[in-house]
């Protein structure tokens, strides 16, 4: 019985800072693409050690679905917790980051601006609240 091809599957390779690594703890192991002895190989690296332009993938044991919550769940949480948002711009007027504040005005997180940044910032704070009980 030849199972060789039945075990093959594709992997999602991302280029940092794009992809899910920005949502992982810095000490989470990922696989970074690197030239070793003249060949491209995946090597262990920490999410916090990735540099802009590094290509990487996240093994299934580490990776979790990036959108665990629906948009309605996030919006309900923002409403229930009276979360305020602020988008910061640089001197040229380009968006730089998004910040979330609680009803007391305390900054909960400042998250780099990019595609889905508001969702990712909310998910980050919601994950922290779940961990801290």
C-alpha positions, 0 to 999 in steps of 0.5 A: 500500500502506497500512502506517500501522496495521501499524507501530503498537504499544503501549508500556509506560508506568511511573510512577517508582519503579515499573517497570524504571528503578530497575534502569538506570544513572543515565545511561541515556536514557529517555522521560519524559512531559511537557506541551510547548506544551500537549500531552503529549510524550515527552522525553529524560531520564536514568533517574537524573533521574526523580522520584517520580510521573514517567511514562516508557517505555524505548525498545526499544534500552535496555530488556532483559527485567527477569527474565533469570534464572530463580528457580532460577538466582538461588537457586543463585547465592545458595547457591553464593556463600553470600549472606545477606539482611537486611530493614531496617525503619523505626521503625514496623516497615515494611520499608525495604530489603533488603541482600545480604551475601557470606560475609565479611559485606561488604554487596554492595547495599542495595535499596529495599523493594518488589515483587520487591526481593529478585530485583532486588537479586540480579539487580543484584549478578549483573549487576555480577559479570558486567560485572567478570568 
